[in-house]
């Protein structure tokens, strides 16, 4: 049995707090907040799912949404 290397890239899935920490690491003075990200998720502008009470979001989608504005 041979395992083939695929070029499919795995989505970078993060919680809201993890995503916010990564954004703040790149830009300590960012205006992006937890509630702002949550509103993007509630408006279905970023792919996500709920796991219990925790939101898991596609970090690359979040970055794309932030760069579009």
C-alpha positions, -999 to 999 in steps of 0.1 A, spaced: 0 0 0 14 33 -11 5 66 5 5 94 -21 14 129 -12 -15 152 -20 -13 189 -25 -45 196 -7 -39 222 20 -56 216 54 -76 245 66 -62 264 96 -90 260 121 -88 281 153 -110 292 181 -119 329 183 -94 335 211 -66 316 192 -73 336 160 -74 369 179 -40 360 196 -24 353 162 -38 387 148 -25 405 179 9 389 175 12 404 140 -4 437 150 -4 445 187 -24 477 181 -52 460 161 -88 472 165 -101 437 159 -119 423 190 -136 391 201 -170 405 195 -161 418 160 -150 383 150 -182 368 165 -203 392 144 -185 380 113 -193 344 122 -229 352 130 -233 369 96 -218 338 79 -190 358 64 -164 333 77 -167 295 75 -171 281 110 -189 255 131 -198 252 167 -184 226 190 -204 228 222 -203 264 231 -170 270 213 -168 285 178 -142 269 155 -134 291 125 -114 290 93 -85 313 101 -76 319 64 -112 329 57 -110 354 86 -78 369 72 -94 372 37 -124 389 51 -103 414 71 -82 421 40 -113 428 18 -124 458 39 
